[in-house]
């Protein structure tokens, strides 16, 4: 998670614990972080979560595509697609001249 997002979540949690509304919290986040502020929807979602009880400012683990790939796998794949291989593949896609009978 980006450090700035975590910082803003801590601020949202603080405001929620003080009893401020989500709208008041959002206004303060925008005042402090400007263009880097979390979206209104994100502030409201985190505010609601902190009001309901969860204490962690971290994202929950989720399944899905990993953010990084193994560099050895990427290097292996790119070596299979050398420039000469791509040229041959492109030429073969264009097709050879056809003979009419």
C-alpha positions in Angstrom: 0.0 0.0 0.0 1.2 3.5 -0.8 2.5 5.3 2.3 0.3 8.4 1.5 -2.8 6.3 1.4 -2.0 4.7 4.8 -1.3 8.1 6.2 -4.7 9.4 5.1 -6.4 6.3 6.5 -4.8 7.0 9.9 -6.2 10.5 9.7 -9.7 9.2 8.7 -9.6 6.8 11.7 -8.7 9.6 14.0 -11.5 11.8 12.8 -14.0 8.8 13.0 -12.9 8.1 16.6 -13.5 11.8 17.5 -17.0 11.5 16.2 -16.7 13.7 13.1 -18.9 12.9 10.1 -17.6 11.5 6.9 -18.2 14.8 5.2 -16.2 16.7 7.8 -13.4 14.2 7.5 -13.4 14.4 3.7 -13.2 18.2 3.8 -10.1 17.9 6.1 -8.4 15.3 4.0 -8.9 17.5 0.9 -7.6 20.6 2.7 -4.5 18.8 3.9 -3.7 16.5 0.9 -5.2 18.5 -2.0 -4.9 16.7 -5.4 -3.3 13.7 -3.6 -6.3 13.2 -1.4 -8.3 9.9 -1.5 -11.5 10.1 -3.4 -14.7 11.0 -1.6 -16.0 7.4 -1.9 -12.8 6.0 -0.4 -12.9 8.4 2.5 -16.5 7.6 3.2 -15.9 3.8 2.9 -12.9 4.0 5.3 -14.8 6.3 7.7 -17.7 3.8 7.8 -15.3 0.9 8.5 -13.6 2.7 11.3 -16.9 3.6 12.9 -18.0 0.0 12.7 -15.0 -1.3 14.4 -12.0 -2.6 12.4 -8.8 -1.0 13.6 -6.4 -1.8 10.9 -5.5 0.8 8.3 -4.1 -1.9 6.0 -5.9 -3.4 3.0 -7.3 -6.8 3.4 -5.5 -9.6 1.6 -7.2 -10.4 -1.7 -6.7 -12.9 -4.5 -6.0 -11.8 -8.0 -3.2 -11.0 -10.3 0.1 -10.4 -8.4 1.6 -6.9 -8.7 5.0 -8.2 -9.7 6.2 -11.0 -11.8 9.3 -13.1 -11.4 12.0 -11.4 -13.5 13.5 -14.8 -14.6 10.1 -15.7 -16.1 9.9 -12.4 -18.0 13.5 -12.7 -19.3 12.9 -16.2 -20.4 9.7 -15.2 -22.3 11.4 -12.2 -24.0 14.3 -14.3 -25.1 11.9 -16.6 -26.9 10.6 -13.6 -28.8 13.8 -12.3 -30.2 13.6 -9.7 -33.0 14.4 -12.2 -35.7 11.6 -14.5 -34.4 9.1 -11.7 -34.5 10.1 -10.8 -38.0 9.6 -14.4 -39.2 6.3 -14.6 -37.5 5.1 -11.3 -39.1 6.3 -12.5 -42.5 4.5 -15.8 -42.2 1.3 -14.0 -41.2 1.3 -12.1 -44.4 1.2 -15.4 -46.3 3.0 -16.7 -49.3 1.7 -16.0 -52.8 -1.0 -18.4 -53.9 -0.8 -20.3 -57.2 -3.9 -20.5 -59.2 -4.7 -23.8 -60.8 
